[in-house]
Amino acid sequence: MKLDIDFEELVDAFEDSSIIHVHHIDTKKSELIYYNDGLGEPEGVKEKLDSCSDDDRYLCIPPRLPQHDFSIMEMFVYTIKDFDIVEKFHNALERKKSFKNFRELLHEYPDLQKKWFGYKHNTIKNETINWLCENNIELENQQLISEIEIKEMSQSEIKNLPEELKGFSPFACLKCHNKEGLKARWFTINLAPENRLVEKETRRIMKEKFGINHHGNFSGGKQGFLTAAKCPKCGGEEIFWDY
């Protein structure tokens, strides 16, 4: 299904969506429809949605629950490098009125507050992309992710891998259990697999450009890496890697 809806408006709808603030997509008109279930406004919208006989026309954007946003706050805290500050935020989240505590503590750290707004927006953006993928929806004339660049590493580049990755190699084929002749291939990638669209595009590039159907990945640092290997005995690509 292809829709002509602005992606950023859709992200805003995902962030605002709740049991009270109800958002739908009119798939025939490519429009976002908003309804406040607490105030009954705009008037007539709920009746219009309820009376529609076409079950596929209106897609309801899932409501955000408090535990969703709490989970994002917890994940954000794990990105903080200063242990003393991390401890303060953990304590804030463990006490009553955790959302209020979190917001008030952010005011004491303006740089972290700025990072938080970016982190939350990016997380909800990825949630929106995943929802679009789950519902097989494409947004016309919009690029939702940056262009993916994947390059195969040379042997000399592999020797200079980060210390935590050195020695990580293919150990055994999961299909035939062969352990002989498994050659590692390493690749660099410029994007982390943070949503399903990135994962889908990565799989496409790996298959079309490098003839690889199954790969692993490492992300989280400044540089992302992909790994692949093929069993010379059975041709299987699902390989167990270990140090």
Summary of the structure (lengths in Angstrom):
residues: 243
radius of gyration: 23.0
end to end distance: 44.2
largest distance: 70.0
contacts: 627
relative contact order: 0.11
helix: 39%
strand: 19%
